Amino acid sequence: MIKQPAPLGSRNTAGARIRETRKHRKIRPMDLLAKLQIAGVDISASTLSLIERQNRPLADWELRIFADILGVSTDWLIGKES
């Protein structure tokens, strides 16, 4: 039986694109967490999962750091750019 992905939440609009970019760039969750911690965002693996599933809101400063680490714009993360 194939497990269906959990439906995305509605707590943020960037989570799905964070996950998409992380996977596309072959960044493991633990590596992303390490980079986030160096940049001042100290979150757990379960919190990253909640963000990527759009079940945890992001502060504006967290969004900026995610964008910097992933090499994308904040506008792209929130869906303002294609």
GULUMRO-616443 format. One record per residue: residue number from 1; x negated, z, y of N, C-alpha, C, CB in turn. Coordinates in nm, 4 decimals. Glycine has a CB too. Example, Ala and Ser with C-alpha at 12.3 -4.5 7.8 and 13.67 -1.06 7.14 Angstrom:
% residues 2
<1, <-1.3190, 0.7800, -0.5690>, <-1.2300, 0.7800, -0.4500>, <-1.3200, 0.7800, -0.3300>, <-1.1308, 0.9046, -0.4473>>,
<2, <-1.2850, 0.7080, -0.2250>, <-1.3670, 0.7140, -0.1060>, <-1.2900, 0.7870, 0.0030>, <-1.4084, 0.5725, -0.0598>>,
END
This chain:
% residues 82
<1, <-0.0842, 0.0000, -0.1165>, <0.0000, 0.0000, 0.0000>, <-0.0892, 0.0000, 0.1236>, <0.0960, 0.1212, -0.0006>>,
<2, <-0.0607, -0.0878, 0.2177>, <-0.1371, -0.0979, 0.3409>, <-0.0798, -0.0005, 0.4424>, <-0.1356, -0.2426, 0.3960>>,
<3, <-0.1691, 0.0802, 0.4977>, <-0.1264, 0.1764, 0.5983>, <-0.1083, 0.1045, 0.7314>, <-0.2287, 0.2925, 0.6116>>,
<4, <0.0062, 0.1212, 0.7916>, <0.0354, 0.0603, 0.9210>, <-0.0287, 0.1440, 1.0311>, <0.1887, 0.0476, 0.9435>>,
<5, <-0.0863, 0.0765, 1.1326>, <-0.1433, 0.1551, 1.2422>, <-0.0350, 0.2331, 1.3144>, <-0.2174, 0.0644, 1.3409>>,
<6, <-0.0750, 0.3483, 1.3656>, <0.0201, 0.4307, 1.4403>, <0.0595, 0.3579, 1.5682>, <-0.0401, 0.5706, 1.4728>>,
<7, <0.1839, 0.3696, 1.6086>, <0.2244, 0.3056, 1.7340>, <0.1511, 0.3691, 1.8517>, <0.3774, 0.3163, 1.7540>>,
<8, <0.1250, 0.2866, 1.9519>, <0.0553, 0.3367, 2.0693>, <0.1464, 0.4265, 2.1496>, <0.0044, 0.2216, 2.1557>>,
<9, <0.0881, 0.5260, 2.2111>, <0.1635, 0.6178, 2.2951>, <0.1810, 0.5613, 2.4348>, <0.0946, 0.7533, 2.3015>>,
<10, <0.2246, 0.6453, 2.5237>, <0.2493, 0.6004, 2.6603>, <0.1839, 0.6938, 2.7628>, <0.3998, 0.5913, 2.6861>>,
<11, <0.0819, 0.7677, 2.7225>, <0.0183, 0.8636, 2.8128>, <-0.0899, 0.7997, 2.8994>, <-0.0413, 0.9774, 2.7330>>,
<12, <-0.1396, 0.6824, 2.8619>, <-0.2349, 0.6086, 2.9442>, <-0.2232, 0.4604, 2.9095>, <-0.3814, 0.6605, 2.9224>>,
<13, <-0.2724, 0.3750, 2.9962>, <-0.2671, 0.2310, 2.9695>, <-0.4019, 0.1770, 2.9259>, <-0.2195, 0.1561, 3.0926>>,
<14, <-0.5065, 0.2562, 2.9352>, <-0.6415, 0.2077, 2.9070>, <-0.6870, 0.2296, 2.7634>, <-0.7377, 0.2738, 2.9986>>,
<15, <-0.6251, 0.3200, 2.6923>, <-0.6732, 0.3583, 2.5599>, <-0.6903, 0.2441, 2.4619>, <-0.5814, 0.4560, 2.5018>>,
<16, <-0.5929, 0.1552, 2.4559>, <-0.6011, 0.0439, 2.3622>, <-0.7189, -0.0477, 2.3957>, <-0.4704, -0.0358, 2.3629>>,
<17, <-0.7432, -0.0689, 2.5251>, <-0.8553, -0.1547, 2.5647>, <-0.9892, -0.0839, 2.5469>, <-0.8390, -0.1992, 2.7101>>,
<18, <-0.9908, 0.0472, 2.5605>, <-1.1127, 0.1224, 2.5308>, <-1.1484, 0.1029, 2.3845>, <-1.0952, 0.2733, 2.5635>>,
<19, <-1.0498, 0.1188, 2.2976>, <-1.0733, 0.1026, 2.1541>, <-1.1138, -0.0408, 2.1212>, <-0.9480, 0.1416, 2.0747>>,
<20, <-1.0444, -0.1374, 2.1795>, <-1.0743, -0.2791, 2.1559>, <-1.2192, -0.3111, 2.1959>, <-0.9755, -0.3691, 2.2351>>,
<21, <-1.2596, -0.2644, 2.3119>, <-1.3950, -0.2917, 2.3600>, <-1.4986, -0.2206, 2.2746>, <-1.4095, -0.2492, 2.5062>>,
<22, <-1.4710, -0.0958, 2.2407>, <-1.5649, -0.0208, 2.1557>, <-1.5869, -0.0914, 2.0236>, <-1.5137, 0.1214, 2.1306>>,
<23, <-1.4798, -0.1357, 1.9608>, <-1.4914, -0.2037, 1.8315>, <-1.5588, -0.3399, 1.8464>, <-1.3532, -0.2204, 1.7675>>,
<24, <-1.5229, -0.4141, 1.9516>, <-1.5815, -0.5462, 1.9742>, <-1.7331, -0.5356, 1.9932>, <-1.5168, -0.6135, 2.0971>>,
<25, <-1.7770, -0.4313, 2.0605>, <-1.9196, -0.4122, 2.0866>, <-1.9884, -0.3323, 1.9769>, <-1.9391, -0.3429, 2.2195>>,
<26, <-1.9119, -0.3035, 1.8704>, <-1.9638, -0.2314, 1.7540>, <-2.0269, -0.0971, 1.7913>, <-2.0659, -0.3171, 1.6818>>,
<27, <-1.9562, -0.0254, 1.8782>, <-1.9987, 0.1090, 1.9173>, <-1.9215, 0.2092, 1.8325>, <-1.9754, 0.1345, 2.0705>>,
<28, <-1.9932, 0.2883, 1.7579>, <-1.9273, 0.3906, 1.6758>, <-1.8705, 0.4998, 1.7655>, <-2.0264, 0.4513, 1.5725>>,
<29, <-1.7605, 0.5615, 1.7244>, <-1.7024, 0.6687, 1.8063>, <-1.8029, 0.7767, 1.8433>, <-1.5867, 0.7317, 1.7333>>,
<30, <-1.8870, 0.8168, 1.7492>, <-1.9838, 0.9233, 1.7774>, <-2.0859, 0.8791, 1.8820>, <-2.0557, 0.9656, 1.6484>>,
<31, <-2.1231, 0.7512, 1.8806>, <-2.2167, 0.7008, 1.9813>, <-2.1515, 0.6991, 2.1192>, <-2.2655, 0.5596, 1.9439>>,
<32, <-2.0248, 0.6597, 2.1241>, <-1.9528, 0.6613, 2.2507>, <-1.9402, 0.8047, 2.3022>, <-1.8133, 0.5970, 2.2348>>,
<33, <-1.9104, 0.8968, 2.2134>, <-1.8992, 1.0378, 2.2530>, <-2.0309, 1.0900, 2.3100>, <-1.8565, 1.1237, 2.1331>>,
<34, <-2.1437, 1.0500, 2.2499>, <-2.2743, 1.0930, 2.2997>, <-2.2987, 1.0382, 2.4400>, <-2.3864, 1.0474, 2.2042>>,
<35, <-2.2655, 0.9105, 2.4620>, <-2.2833, 0.8509, 2.5946>, <-2.1914, 0.9164, 2.6970>, <-2.2568, 0.6999, 2.5894>>,
<36, <-2.0707, 0.9461, 2.6552>, <-1.9773, 1.0142, 2.7452>, <-2.0296, 1.1519, 2.7827>, <-1.8387, 1.0263, 2.6803>>,
<37, <-2.0835, 1.2240, 2.6850>, <-2.1339, 1.3583, 2.7111>, <-2.2499, 1.3538, 2.8105>, <-2.1782, 1.4254, 2.5801>>,
<38, <-2.3395, 1.2576, 2.7950>, <-2.4509, 1.2425, 2.8885>, <-2.3987, 1.2158, 3.0295>, <-2.5445, 1.1283, 2.8435>>,
<39, <-2.2871, 1.1413, 3.0389>, <-2.2288, 1.1072, 3.1687>, <-2.1389, 1.2178, 3.2247>, <-2.1495, 0.9791, 3.1567>>,
<40, <-2.1220, 1.3261, 3.1503>, <-2.0443, 1.4389, 3.2008>, <-1.9022, 1.4500, 3.1498>, <-2.0402, 1.4320, 3.3453>>,
<41, <-1.8670, 1.3680, 3.0506>, <-1.7335, 1.3762, 2.9897>, <-1.7519, 1.4371, 2.8511>, <-1.6628, 1.2336, 2.9817>>,
<42, <-1.7233, 1.5646, 2.8383>, <-1.7436, 1.6355, 2.7120>, <-1.6111, 1.6462, 2.6382>, <-1.8041, 1.7762, 2.7362>>,
<43, <-1.5856, 1.5485, 2.5513>, <-1.4622, 1.5476, 2.4724>, <-1.4974, 1.5425, 2.3241>, <-1.3714, 1.4271, 2.5115>>,
<44, <-1.4034, 1.5812, 2.2409>, <-1.4229, 1.5804, 2.0963>, <-1.3812, 1.4463, 2.0377>, <-1.3437, 1.6943, 2.0304>>,
<45, <-1.4148, 1.4281, 1.9110>, <-1.3748, 1.3056, 1.8411>, <-1.2229, 1.2941, 1.8342>, <-1.4345, 1.3026, 1.6995>>,
<46, <-1.1551, 1.4062, 1.8159>, <-1.0089, 1.4008, 1.8095>, <-0.9495, 1.3662, 1.9457>, <-0.9523, 1.5347, 1.7598>>,
<47, <-1.0131, 1.4119, 2.0533>, <-0.9651, 1.3763, 2.1869>, <-0.9871, 1.2287, 2.2139>, <-1.0353, 1.4606, 2.2941>>,
<48, <-1.1016, 1.1736, 2.1718>, <-1.1255, 1.0297, 2.1867>, <-1.0192, 0.9511, 2.1106>, <-1.2671, 0.9919, 2.1363>>,
<49, <-0.9856, 0.9972, 1.9924>, <-0.8810, 0.9315, 1.9145>, <-0.7471, 0.9341, 1.9883>, <-0.8669, 0.9986, 1.7775>>,
<50, <-0.7142, 1.0478, 2.0469>, <-0.5903, 1.0577, 2.1246>, <-0.5915, 0.9612, 2.2433>, <-0.5698, 1.2019, 2.1742>>,
<51, <-0.7058, 0.9491, 2.3093>, <-0.7168, 0.8565, 2.4221>, <-0.6971, 0.7136, 2.3744>, <-0.8534, 0.8714, 2.4923>>,
<52, <-0.7658, 0.6758, 2.2673>, <-0.7572, 0.5390, 2.2168>, <-0.6175, 0.5049, 2.1661>, <-0.8582, 0.5184, 2.1060>>,
<53, <-0.5436, 0.6045, 2.1197>, <-0.4058, 0.5809, 2.0750>, <-0.3060, 0.5980, 2.1892>, <-0.3704, 0.6758, 1.9604>>,
<54, <-0.3586, 0.6197, 2.3086>, <-0.2790, 0.6334, 2.4309>, <-0.1872, 0.7554, 2.4279>, <-0.1962, 0.5083, 2.4527>>,
<55, <-0.2342, 0.8607, 2.3637>, <-0.1576, 0.9846, 2.3555>, <-0.2153, 1.0961, 2.4411>, <-0.1500, 1.0302, 2.2130>>,
<56, <-0.3190, 1.0659, 2.5172>, <-0.3763, 1.1635, 2.6112>, <-0.4035, 1.0911, 2.7426>, <-0.5085, 1.2290, 2.5539>>,
<57, <-0.3604, 1.1483, 2.8532>, <-0.3868, 1.0829, 2.9824>, <-0.5353, 1.0900, 3.0174>, <-0.3028, 1.1485, 3.0946>>,
<58, <-0.5774, 0.9967, 3.1008>, <-0.7148, 0.9934, 3.1499>, <-0.7172, 1.0261, 3.2985>, <-0.7794, 0.8556, 3.1237>>,
<59, <-0.8130, 1.1076, 3.3377>, <-0.8354, 1.1303, 3.4808>, <-0.9041, 1.0065, 3.5375>, <-0.9218, 1.2601, 3.5062>>,
<60, <-0.8896, 0.9858, 3.6667>, <-0.9503, 0.8685, 3.7289>, <-1.1022, 0.8669, 3.7107>, <-0.9156, 0.8642, 3.8773>>,
<61, <-1.1656, 0.9823, 3.7200>, <-1.3107, 0.9874, 3.7044>, <-1.3522, 0.9595, 3.5596>, <-1.3639, 1.1240, 3.7490>>,
<62, <-1.2682, 0.9974, 3.4629>, <-1.2973, 0.9657, 3.3226>, <-1.2866, 0.8152, 3.2999>, <-1.2007, 1.0417, 3.2278>>,
<63, <-1.1839, 0.7538, 3.3582>, <-1.1645, 0.6097, 3.3454>, <-1.2865, 0.5348, 3.3978>, <-1.0381, 0.5652, 3.4207>>,
<64, <-1.3378, 0.5771, 3.5139>, <-1.4544, 0.5130, 3.5733>, <-1.5755, 0.5228, 3.4806>, <-1.4863, 0.5762, 3.7091>>,
<65, <-1.5948, 0.6381, 3.4189>, <-1.7091, 0.6570, 3.3286>, <-1.6925, 0.5728, 3.2029>, <-1.7249, 0.8057, 3.2910>>,
<66, <-1.5726, 0.5691, 3.1454>, <-1.5489, 0.4815, 3.0295>, <-1.5824, 0.3371, 3.0655>, <-1.4014, 0.4922, 2.9814>>,
<67, <-1.5368, 0.2912, 3.1813>, <-1.5618, 0.1534, 3.2242>, <-1.7112, 0.1272, 3.2380>, <-1.4906, 0.1248, 3.3573>>,
<68, <-1.7826, 0.2194, 3.2997>, <-1.9275, 0.2029, 3.3166>, <-1.9988, 0.1946, 3.1821>, <-1.9850, 0.3186, 3.3989>>,
<69, <-1.9654, 0.2837, 3.0924>, <-2.0313, 0.2863, 2.9613>, <-2.0000, 0.1602, 2.8816>, <-1.9882, 0.4105, 2.8819>>,
<70, <-1.8763, 0.1145, 2.8876>, <-1.8351, -0.0023, 2.8102>, <-1.8671, -0.1347, 2.8795>, <-1.6875, 0.0051, 2.7821>>,
<71, <-1.9088, -0.1289, 3.0057>, <-1.9465, -0.2500, 3.0773>, <-1.8294, -0.3370, 3.1177>, <-2.0391, -0.3295, 2.9942>>,
<72, <-1.7178, -0.2733, 3.1484>, <-1.5983, -0.3459, 3.1935>, <-1.5494, -0.2810, 3.3230>, <-1.4850, -0.3449, 3.0832>>,
<73, <-1.4564, -0.3470, 3.3894>, <-1.4030, -0.2895, 3.5130>, <-1.2868, -0.1946, 3.4818>, <-1.3568, -0.4015, 3.6094>>,
<74, <-1.2645, -0.1039, 3.5737>, <-1.1495, -0.0144, 3.5584>, <-1.0197, -0.0952, 3.5655>, <-1.1508, 0.0964, 3.6677>>,
<75, <-1.0178, -0.1987, 3.6488>, <-0.8982, -0.2841, 3.6565>, <-0.8693, -0.3500, 3.5221>, <-0.9157, -0.3919, 3.7650>>,
<76, <-0.9725, -0.3930, 3.4513>, <-0.9502, -0.4541, 3.3210>, <-0.8968, -0.3498, 3.2229>, <-1.0806, -0.5175, 3.2674>>,
<77, <-0.9539, -0.2298, 3.2261>, <-0.9080, -0.1254, 3.1336>, <-0.7601, -0.0925, 3.1529>, <-0.9914, 0.0010, 3.1519>>,
<78, <-0.7134, -0.0955, 3.2758>, <-0.5726, -0.0600, 3.2984>, <-0.4796, -0.1806, 3.2970>, <-0.5586, 0.0120, 3.4302>>,
<79, <-0.5345, -0.2980, 3.2642>, <-0.4507, -0.4156, 3.2457>, <-0.4224, -0.4964, 3.3718>, <-0.3233, -0.3740, 3.1871>>,
<80, <-0.4948, -0.4706, 3.4795>, <-0.4734, -0.5469, 3.6020>, <-0.5473, -0.6810, 3.5992>, <-0.5182, -0.4653, 3.7228>>,
<81, <-0.6455, -0.6934, 3.5091>, <-0.7200, -0.8172, 3.4904>, <-0.7040, -0.8621, 3.3465>, <-0.8697, -0.7991, 3.5265>>,
<82, <-0.7047, -0.9913, 3.3264>, <-0.6948, -1.0466, 3.1899>, <-0.8303, -1.0494, 3.1228>, <-0.6351, -1.1883, 3.1924>>,
END
